[in-house]
C-alpha cells in the first residue's frame, strides 16, 4: 500500500514544495473569519480616529481666523491622514491573513495525515500509522491512534 506520508505526485528523488493551503476549504473558512473580524476592528478604529480628528480639525478651523487657502491645507492634511489609516489598516489585514494561513496550516497538515492514514487503513493497509513531524500539533492523538491500531493488530493470547 502507498505510504500516506508521501506525496503521490512527487517525482522520485525530488523534494516537493509545501503547499500553502493543505486543506483549502478548512483553511479558507478560518482565514475569512479571522480577516473579517480584523476588518471590522480596523473599520471601527479607523472610523473613530477619523471622526475624532475631523471634529478637532473643524474646531480649529472655525475657532481661528484662517484663510480659505489654510482651510484647504487643513482639509488636505485630514485626507492624507485618512489615506495613511487605510494603508496601515490594509497592511494590518495582510499580516493578519498571513498569520491565519500559518496557524491553519499547523492544524491542517496533521489532519491531512490523519485522513490519509485512515484512508490507507480503510483500503486494507493495516500497517499504516500516523507519522507527524515533531513540531506538528496533535502528537498525543496520533500516538493514541497508533497504539490503538497496534493493540487491534496484536494477536490475542
DATA-V119532 format. One record per residue. N is the residue number from 1. D_LAST is the distance of its C-alpha to the last C-alpha in Angstrom with 2 decimals. Layout:
N;D_LAST + N;D_LAST
This chain:
1;28.05 + 2;30.63 + 3;29.94 + 4;30.75 + 5;32.35 + 6;34.95 + 7;38.14 + 8;38.36 + 9;42.16 + 10;42.46 + 11;43.92 + 12;41.96 + 13;42.99 + 14;44.97 + 15;44.19 + 16;44.22 + 17;46.25 + 18;44.55 + 19;45.51 + 20;47.36 + 21;45.93 + 22;42.25 + 23;42.09 + 24;45.78 + 25;45.46 + 26;43.58 + 27;45.59 + 28;48.98 + 29;48.46 + 30;47.92 + 31;50.60 + 32;53.05 + 33;52.26 + 34;52.70 + 35;55.85 + 36;57.37 + 37;56.88 + 38;58.42 + 39;61.27 + 40;62.01 + 41;62.08 + 42;64.37 + 43;66.65 + 44;67.01 + 45;67.79 + 46;70.12 + 47;71.99 + 48;72.41 + 49;73.61 + 50;75.89 + 51;77.34 + 52;78.02 + 53;79.60 + 54;81.70 + 55;83.08 + 56;84.01 + 57;85.62 + 58;87.64 + 59;88.77 + 60;89.88 + 61;91.69 + 62;93.43 + 63;94.30 + 64;95.88 + 65;98.83 + 66;97.22 + 67;98.57 + 68;97.00 + 69;95.93 + 70;94.08 + 71;92.51 + 72;91.19 + 73;89.88 + 74;87.96 + 75;86.45 + 76;85.55 + 77;83.70 + 78;81.85 + 79;80.75 + 80;79.68 + 81;77.62 + 82;75.98 + 83;75.13 + 84;73.60 + 85;71.45 + 86;70.25 + 87;69.42 + 88;67.53 + 89;65.66 + 90;64.75 + 91;63.52 + 92;61.43 + 93;59.88 + 94;59.15 + 95;57.41 + 96;55.51 + 97;54.37 + 98;53.18 + 99;51.28 + 100;49.70 + 101;48.53 + 102;47.03 + 103;45.22 + 104;43.87 + 105;42.91 + 106;40.61 + 107;38.61 + 108;39.04 + 109;37.57 + 110;34.14 + 111;34.20 + 112;35.05 + 113;32.01 + 114;29.73 + 115;31.26 + 116;31.08 + 117;27.36 + 118;26.64 + 119;28.92 + 120;27.15 + 121;23.73 + 122;25.58 + 123;27.05 + 124;23.73 + 125;23.18 + 126;19.64 + 127;20.10 + 128;23.15 + 129;23.29 + 130;26.20 + 131;28.32 + 132;31.24 + 133;34.09 + 134;34.18 + 135;37.18 + 136;35.74 + 137;35.21 + 138;31.89 + 139;29.87 + 140;27.68 + 141;27.01 + 142;26.08 + 143;23.66 + 144;22.03 + 145;21.85 + 146;20.38 + 147;17.68 + 148;16.95 + 149;16.81 + 150;14.48 + 151;12.04 + 152;12.56 + 153;12.15 + 154;8.96 + 155;6.38 + 156;3.78 + 157;0.00
